[in-house]
C-alpha cells in the first residue's frame, strides 16, 4: 500500500461531509485523507464501498468528473436493506476513514450524441447528475424525466433546477400532479440493454439520438450494482 492508502484496486478516503438530500437519502462527500488528488473518473462511474461489516456495496458518483479532490455519492436507506444502506446510514460518520474501490464505469455517457434524454426513478438520479454536469460542460442539450414516490423523496431537485433554463426537466410524483418546466416529445424506436443501463434511439431529422436511461437502483434488470 502506498503512503496515500492506495493498493492496486482500492484507495482510502475520509468522510468530509454527510448531507440530507431527501427522505431516506443522504449524500457523502469523500476526500483523500492526505488532501491529495483522487483517482479520475468519468460520468456514469461508480465506486464500491468496503464496509466494516464485510459487505461491499456499489454507489454511483454524482459530482463533476473534473473534480479530482472529492467523490460524492448518495445512499438511499432501502426498506428491504440486507445491511448495506442501513449500515451506511446508521454507522458512517464525518471523519471516518473508509476503503473504496477505484472508480469503474459500466454506464458510460455517449458524449458524441446530438441530444441526450435522461430518465431516472428515485435514487437512479445519481449517475445522471454526473452525466448532466458533463453535458453542461460540453455545451450539449439534454432533457431529464425524473420520477419519485413523493416530493419529499426526490433528491437534488433544487440542484437540477439550477441548471440552464433551456434544458427540459419533467418531474412526476406518485402522490401529486405532474410538475414540469417543459414536456418534450419522446418517441422510443428501439431499446438496447447494457451492463448497467439502457439506451433508446429515436429519430431526429434523419439522425438517431442516443437516450440514456437509469431506473431505480436494484430494480433495473440491466443493472448489476448492489446498493441495499
C-alpha positions in Angstrom: 0.0 0.0 0.0 1.3 3.5 -0.8 1.5 6.4 1.6 -1.8 7.7 0.3 -3.6 4.5 1.1 -3.8 3.1 -2.4 -3.5 -0.5 -3.4 -3.8 -1.8 -6.9 -7.6 -1.9 -6.7 -8.6 0.3 -3.7 -7.9 3.6 -2.0 -8.7 5.1 1.4 -10.9 8.1 1.8 -12.1 10.4 4.6 -15.8 11.2 5.0 -15.7 15.0 4.9 -19.4 15.8 4.9 -22.8 14.0 5.2 -25.8 15.8 3.8 -29.6 15.2 4.0 -30.8 15.2 0.4 -34.3 13.8 0.7 -36.4 11.4 2.7 -34.1 8.4 3.5 -31.4 9.7 1.2 -28.0 11.0 2.5 -25.1 12.2 0.4 -21.5 11.5 1.4 -18.5 13.6 0.3 -15.3 11.6 0.3 -11.8 13.1 0.1 -8.2 11.7 0.3 -7.0 11.7 3.9 -3.8 13.4 2.8 -5.6 16.1 0.8 -4.1 14.7 -2.5 -6.0 14.1 -5.7 -8.2 11.1 -6.0 -8.2 8.7 -9.0 -10.0 10.2 -12.0 -13.5 9.1 -13.1 -15.9 9.7 -15.9 -19.6 10.4 -15.9 -21.6 7.3 -15.1 -18.9 5.8 -12.9 -19.4 4.1 -9.6 -17.3 3.1 -6.6 -17.5 0.1 -4.2 -17.6 0.8 -0.5 -15.8 -1.9 1.5 -17.9 -1.7 4.7 -16.5 -2.7 8.2 -19.2 -5.4 8.4 -17.6 -7.2 5.4 -20.2 -6.1 2.9 -19.2 -4.4 -0.4 -21.8 -2.0 -1.9 -21.7 0.0 -5.1 -22.7 3.6 -5.4 -22.7 6.0 -8.4 -20.6 9.1 -8.3 -22.8 12.2 -8.8 -20.3 15.0 -8.9 -18.4 16.6 -11.8 -15.8 14.4 -13.3 -13.4 17.4 -13.5 -13.3 17.4 -9.7 -10.2 15.5 -8.6 -10.3 16.4 -4.9 -13.5 14.6 -4.0 -16.1 11.9 -4.7 -19.8 12.4 -3.9 -22.2 9.6 -3.6 -25.8 9.3 -2.3 -27.2 6.4 -0.3 -30.9 5.6 -0.1 -31.9 3.7 3.0 -33.8 0.8 1.5 -36.7 -0.5 3.5 -35.6 -4.0 2.4 -31.9 -3.4 3.2 -29.9 -6.5 3.8 -27.4 -4.5 5.8 -25.7 -2.3 3.2 -27.6 1.0 3.0 -28.9 0.8 6.6 -25.3 0.1 7.9 -24.1 3.2 6.0 -26.9 5.4 7.4 -26.5 4.1 10.9 -22.7 3.9 11.4 -20.8 6.1 8.9 -19.8 9.4 10.4 -17.9 12.5 9.4 -14.1 12.0 9.9 -14.3 8.2 9.4 -11.7 6.6 7.1 -13.2 4.2 4.6 -11.8 1.8 2.0 -13.3 2.1 -1.5 -12.5 0.7 -4.9 -11.1 2.7 -7.8 -13.9 4.2 -10.0 -15.3 1.9 -12.7 -17.7 2.9 -15.5 -20.2 0.3 -16.8 -22.7 3.1 -17.8 -20.7 5.5 -19.9 -22.2 8.6 -21.4 -22.2 8.9 -25.1 -20.6 12.4 -25.4 -21.0 12.5 -29.2 -24.8 12.2 -29.0 -26.6 15.2 -30.7 -29.1 15.3 -27.9 -29.4 13.2 -24.7 -32.7 12.3 -22.9 -32.1 11.1 -19.4 -34.7 9.1 -17.4 -34.4 8.4 -13.7 -36.5 6.8 -11.0 -35.8 7.6 -7.3 -32.1 7.1 -6.4 -31.4 6.3 -10.0 -30.9 10.1 -10.4 -27.3 9.8 -9.1 -25.4 8.7 -12.2 -27.4 11.1 -14.3 -26.3 14.0 -12.2 -22.7 13.4 -13.2 -23.8 13.0 -16.8 -25.7 16.3 -16.7 -22.7 18.1 -15.4 -20.6 16.6 -18.2 -23.2 17.6 -20.8 -23.3 21.1 -19.4 -19.5 21.3 -19.6 -19.6 20.1 -23.3 -22.5 22.5 -24.1 -24.7 19.7 -25.3 -28.5 19.7 -24.9 -30.3 17.3 -22.6 -33.8 16.5 -21.3 -34.5 14.8 -17.9 -37.5 12.8 -16.9 -37.4 12.2 -13.1 -40.0 10.2 -11.2 -40.2 9.7 -7.4 -42.8 8.5 -4.9 -43.2 11.9 -3.3 -41.7 15.4 -3.4 -40.0 14.7 -0.1 -38.4 11.6 -1.5 -37.0 13.3 -4.6 -33.3 14.2 -4.1 -31.4 17.0 -5.7 -34.4 18.9 -7.2 -33.1 22.3 -6.3 -29.8 21.4 -7.8 -31.4 20.2 -11.0 -33.5 23.4 -11.2 -30.3 25.5 -11.1 -29.1 24.1 -14.4 -29.6 26.2 -17.6 -33.2 27.2 -18.3 -33.3 25.8 -21.8 -32.9 22.2 -20.6 -36.2 20.3 -20.2 -37.0 19.0 -16.7 -40.0 16.8 -16.3 -40.7 15.6 -12.7 -43.5 13.2 -11.7 -44.6 12.3 -8.2 -46.8 9.3 -7.4 -48.8 11.3 -4.9 -49.2 14.6 -6.8 -49.9 16.2 -10.2 -47.1 16.3 -12.7 -44.6 19.2 -12.3 -42.8 20.3 -15.5 -40.7 23.0 -16.9 -41.2 21.7 -20.4 -42.6 18.4 -21.8 -40.7 17.5 -24.9 -41.9 14.7 -27.2 -40.0 11.5 -26.8 -40.8 8.5 -29.1 -38.9 5.3 -28.4 -37.8 3.4 -31.5 -35.7 0.6 -30.1 -34.2 -0.3 -26.7 -30.8 -1.8 -26.0 -29.7 -3.0 -22.6 -26.1 -2.5 -21.5 -24.4 -3.8 -18.4 -25.5 -1.1 -16.1 -28.0 0.9 -18.1 -30.2 1.1 -21.1 -30.3 3.2 -24.2 -33.0 4.1 -26.6 -32.6 5.5 -30.1 -35.0 8.0 -31.6 -35.1 9.7 -34.9 -34.1 13.4 -35.2 -34.0 15.0 -38.7 -32.8 11.8 -40.2 -30.3 11.1 -37.5 -30.5 8.9 -34.4 -30.2 10.5 -30.9 -28.9 8.4 -28.0 -31.0 8.3 -24.9 -29.6 7.1 -21.6 -32.0 5.6 -19.0 -31.5 5.0 -15.3 -34.1 3.2 -13.3 -34.5 2.8 -9.5 -31.4 1.0 -8.1 -31.9 -2.7 -7.6 -35.0 -2.8 -9.8 -33.4 -2.3 -13.2 -33.0 -5.8 -14.9 -29.9 -4.5 -16.6 -28.2 -3.1 -13.5 -25.6 -5.1 -11.6 -25.0 -2.5 -8.8 -25.8 -3.8 -5.4 -27.0 -1.0 -3.1 -29.1 -2.5 -0.4 
